[in-house]
Amino acid sequence: MTAKVILNPYANRWRALKRQPEMENALIKADIPYELVLTTKAGEGVQLAYQAVLDGFSPIIAAGGDGSINDAVNGIMQAINETSAPPPPLGLIPLGSANDLVVNLKLPLQLDKACAVIAQNQTRWIDLGIVNGRYFDNNSAIGLEPSITLIQQQISYPRGALRYLLATLIGVMKKPAWYVDLEWESGQYSGPVSLVTIGNCAVTGGLFYMTPHANPFDGLLTFVYGYIPTRRQILLILPQTMKPDKGSYVEHPSIHEVHSHWLRIHAHQPTPLHADGEIQSKAIQQIEYRINPQSLPILMPFDS
């Protein structure tokens, strides 16, 4: 069957567009029949993926960064929810700055190797998170994390993961804090937080293991919440967010990592919210998360 390739030319600050010939050569080399479409505005990938499902394309290939993948995921899920048809597999061509989902799934970052994986036509079904009706495949957050996302959008240099690191340092210096009520299936919390981050996967921003024990195949959300009162303490704990296991920041007594099927949040003052790095709201107070297990087939080796 013919693949629908949805390319976000703006991904990685227009570098995705510059790599279009390289991508198409890789698709041809992998012997993948395809029809290519480029997005022209933010969020258009949702409608393009939705229509691709209705038109019978398979697979659907998201070419871009994590926001581009998120759009494709939401378009596919909207279409199958309306039609009850089985979802077509999703292929990933990494053209973003961090490529978090690709990294978390241990897929290749080289375009020829990424297309070779797609051509193998092997799939694994991943869980998807849902926040206020929006699907996410990698992570979502309120508080510090989306504040950092807003900051990094204003930074042109450095690029890639270093940009997220610089934005993090700027965000920390603002000494962020929110007062929230959290409720999940086995507990609750009311009090101040510096962040609440919800992971389907472990890594975000290319460097940070914000939910280090999240697993996109376990049928659970993993969320972390905590409050660190001073800038100095936040800066001291920051290197531990880059550790995947032993020595992780979730070992800090003020930080808590929880596995749950759902999470409800009431923020006493408005907070920004992101899903897969894309800002969903700059000021929101009521947020509800849940997991949708084994939702979407991803083109990847069985043993990844």
N, C-alpha and C positions, 0 to 999 in steps of 0.2 A: 504494500500500500504506500501511498504518498505521504510523506511527512509535511507538516506545516511548521516552518521555521519562523518564529516571531523574534525579530532582532530589534533590540532597543539601541538605536545609534548613539544615544546620549550616555550610555553606561560608561563608567570610568572616565567621565568628563570628555565625551566624544571619541575616546580611543577605540570604542567598539566599532564605530563606523569606519575608522581607518583600517581595522582588521577584517572588514567584511570580505575582501578578496581571499585572504588567508583562510577564513572560515569556509567559504564556498569551495575552495580547492580541497579542504579537508573532507567536506561532505561528499564531493565527487570521488575523491580517492577511496573513501569508505563505501562507495557504491550505494549511497542513500538517495533515492529519488525524493525530491523535495520541491515545495513551493515556498518562496520567501516573501515575507511582508515585513516592512519596517514601521515601527510605531512613530507617531508624529507629535504626541503629547502625553503628558503624565497620565497614567491609568488606562491608556488605550489598549494595553496588552490584555486587560480583562475581557473586553468585548471581542478582541481578535481571537483569543483562545476559546471563548464561548462559541463564537461562530464556527471556528474550526471543528469543534466537537459536533455541532449540528450538521456540518458539511461532510462529516465522515472521515476527516483526516486522522491518520494514525501512523506514527506517534505525533505528538505535539512537542516541539523542541523550543525551549526558552533559551535564547542567546542574549546574554547580558549579565547583569549582576543579580544580587539577592532580591532587589525590588522587582526586577523583570520576572524572576521566577515566581515571586509572590503573586504578581498579576496573572501569570499563566495558571497557577494553582487555583486562584479564585474564579477565573473564567471557566476552567474545566469543571470545578465543583458546582458552580451555578448551573451549568448545562446538564450535568448528570442528575442533580437534584430535581430539575424540572422535567427531565425526560425519563428518569429511572434507567437510563442506558448505562452499561458498564463504562468506567472511565478509560480513555485511551492512555497508554503509557506516556510518561513525560520524560523527555531527554533533556540533558543539561549541557550547554556549551558555555564555559566560563569566560565572560568578557568584562566582569566587574572589577571593582577595586579590591574587595576582600574575598568574594566568592565563598561565603561561609558554608552554605549548604553543600557545595561540592567538596570542600575540605572535610566537613563533618562526615560525609558519606564515603570519604577516602577515594574519591574519583579523581582522574587526572586533570591537571590544569592546562596541559598542552592541547591545542585544538585538534591535532591529528589523532591523538590518543583518545580524546573525549569522543570524537566521532566514531572511532573504532569500537568504543564501548557501546555506543548507541546501535551500531550495526550488528552487534552480537545478539540483540533482541532478547536479552535476559532482564527480568524485572524482580524487584522486591517491593512489597507494599509498605509504605511508611504511614505512621500516624500523622495527623494534622491537628494543630491547636486551633481554637476559634476564640476570638475576642470580640465581643459585641457584634457578632455576625460576620466578622472578617476572618478568613482562614489565614493561618501562618504555618510555615513549614519548619522554620528554624527557631526564632525566638521573638518575644515581645516584652515590653516593660513599661513601667511608669517611673516617674521620679528622675533620678540622676541619668539613667541610660538614654532616654529620649532627649533630655536636655543636652547631652553630649552630641547626639545626632544632629540637633538643631545647630549647635556650634560648629560641627565639622562641615556642615553644608555651606558655611560662610568662609571656609578655609580652602585656598587654592593650592597651597604648597605647605608641607610635603604631601606626597601622594600615598595611596594605599593605606596599609595598617598604621604607618607612622602618623598619618593625618588623624586617625582615631585616637592615637595615644596623645597627641598634642591637644586635641579637643577635650580629652578626659582630664588633662592637667588644668585646662582653663575652667572646665566645669567644677572640678573639685575646689578651686580657689573661690568659687562663689558660695561655698559652704551650704550646700543644698539640704533641705529637710522638709518633710511633709508629714502631716498627722493623718493616720488612716485607720480604718476598721477593716480587718481581714477576716474572712470566714472560709473554711474549707471542710472537707468531709470528716476530718478527724480532729479539728481544732479551730481556734480563733485567736486573734491578737488585736488589740487596740493600743495605739501609741505612735510615737514618731518613727519615721523611717527615712533613711537616705536613699534607698532604692527598693523596688520590688521588681524582680526580673523573672520571667517565666520562659522556660526552655523546652523545646521539643528536641533540641540538640545541645551539645555542650559549648561549642565555640561561637563567639560573635565578635564582630569588629576585627577579624583576622588574627587577634592576639589573645582575647580574653575568654577564659573559661568561667562565664558568669553563672552557669548552671552545670558544674563540672560532671555531675553524675546523670545528666539527662540522656535518654536513649530513645531515638525515634521509632523504635520497634517494640517498646514495652507496654504500650497502651496507657501511659500515664503522662501527665504534665509534671515537670519538676520546677519548683519555684524557690527563689531565695529572697528573703527579706532581712533587713537589719538596719540598725541605726548606729552610725559612728559620729560622735558629736563634734569633733574638731577637724580642721583641715590637716593638721599634722598627723593625726591618727589615720585619716583616709589615705594620705600619701604613703604612710608606712605600710598600710595593708594592700595598696595598689599592686605591688609586684606579685603578691600572692594570688591575684586574679588571673595571672598568666600561668598558673600551675594546674595541671589537669587532675592531679590526685593528691598525693602526700604533700602537705604544706599549703594546700589550697586555702583561700580566704574563708571558705565555709567552715573551717576549723576554729575560727575566731569565736569567742564566747558570745559576741553580740550579733553574730550572723547565723541564720537558720536556713537549712535546705530541707525542703519537704516534697514528697511525691504524693500527688492527688489527682483525682479525675476532674476536679473543678475547683475554682477559686472565685470568690466575690470580693470586690474592693469598693469601699466608700472612702473617697479622699475628702477631707474636711476643707481643703482649699484646692482649686483646680491644679491639675498636673498634666504635662504632656504625655502622650501615649504613642508608642510606635509598634508596628508589626513588621518583622523582617527588615528593619532599618528604615521603613517608610512611615513618616509621621501621619497618624490617623486623626489626631486632635492635638492642638496646642494647649487646650484647657478643658479637661474632662474630670468628672467626679465619680460617676458610677461606671464600674467596669466589671464585666463577668467573663470568666474564662472557662472553657471546657475542652476536653480532648475528644477527638473523633478517631478512634483506633483504626489502623489498617485501611486508610482511606484512598490512597493513591499509589498506583504502580510507577516506580521510578526505574528507568533503564539503567541497570547497574549489574555487575557480576553478583552471583549468588553468594560468594564468599567475602564480599566487601564488608 
